[in-house]
């Protein structure tokens, strides 16, 4: 199922970038491969195609967030299959030795079922909490860079607040959201980044904590997928 979702994710990206950005099929696959492997060269991005296209920045941000989640699901399923194949024989032996206990009454089965339900509820709660924390750091980055870096003229000759947009020093609110998503998912295209000294000091701390929150969310999703496969 996860494999089908990844296929749909890849196909939807190809269709959108091909028809909206006008990229070739090779360019579409090339860019999406950078995303799914988190290589992120940054030589081909929606923002470089059209810096004013807010809808494409939003699509790319959401598309990348979904990608990270799906990749975590695939890794979880592969790991689960490997572990299952290794422990299959041991499970069969345990099941045979406990057959009498299972048949002795419904109390043991009911206890195991309740334990499994409690574990699933705990994992769902952990998944929601970890995603909330991760998205909180995305929003924190968006708000901070919107407040401090909508116009950054550092190192740009002739730049001032009046011509900020014309000389390419302007960041829209969607730019800062795009920056937050690209950074914390570790894709890091490099087509937009912290430009001011204050922004770089903030980013140094924010990246450590935010990427940690992303890893925690991916781990929680992986555990949820593995638990679902065993249900």
Residue, then its C-alpha position, 0 to 999 in steps of 0.5 A: x500500500x505504501x509503495x502505491x502511495x509513493x508511486x502516486x506521489x511520484x506521478x503527481x509530481x511529474x504531472x504538475x511540474x511537467x504541465x505547470x513548470x513546462x519541464x521535460x520528463x527527464x527534468x521532472x524525474x531528476x528533480x523528484x529524485x533529488x527530493x526523495x533522496x534528500x540530495x537537493x542540488x537546488x539547480x532545478x526548483x519551482x522557485x528558480x522557475x518562477x520566484x513569484x509563483x506562490x502556488x508552486x512553492x506551496x505545492x512543493x512544500x507539501x509534496x516534500x512533507x508527504x515524501x518524507x512520511x512515505x519514505x519512512x513508511x517504506x523503510x519501516x515495511x522493509x525492516x519489518x519484513x526482514x525482521x519477520x523472516x528472521x524470527x519466523x521460525x522462532x515464532x512458530x516454535x513459541x506458538x506451538x508451545x503456547x497452543x494449549x494456553x491459547x485454547x484454555x480460555x478467552x481470558x488470555x486472548x482478551x488480555x493480549x487484545x487489550x494490550x495491543x489496542x492500548x499500544x496502538x492508541x499510544x502510538x497514534x497519540x505519539x504520532x499526532x504529538x510528534x507531527x504537531x511538534x515538527x509542524x510547530x517548528x515549521x511555523x516558528x521558522x516561517x514567522x521568524x523569517x517573515x518578521x526579520x527577512x522579508x527584505x534583506x539587502x546584506x551584500x546587494x549593491x544599491x539595495x534598499x527597502x524601496x527596490x527590495x523586490x526589484x533586486x531580488x532581496x524580497x522574501x514573501x510569506x510563502x517563501x519563508x514557509x517554503x524555506x522552513x519546509x525545505x530546511x527541516x525536511x533536510x532537502x535543502x535546495x539552497x535556492x533560498x536561505x537565511x540571509x541576515x546575521x540575525x537569521x543565521x544565528x537563529x537558523x543555527x539553533x532552529x535547524x538542530x531542534x527542528x530537524x530533531x523534531x522531524x526525525x522524531x516524527x518520522x520515527x513515530x510514523x515508522x513505528x505506527x506503520x510497523x504496528x499496523x502491519x502486525x495487526 
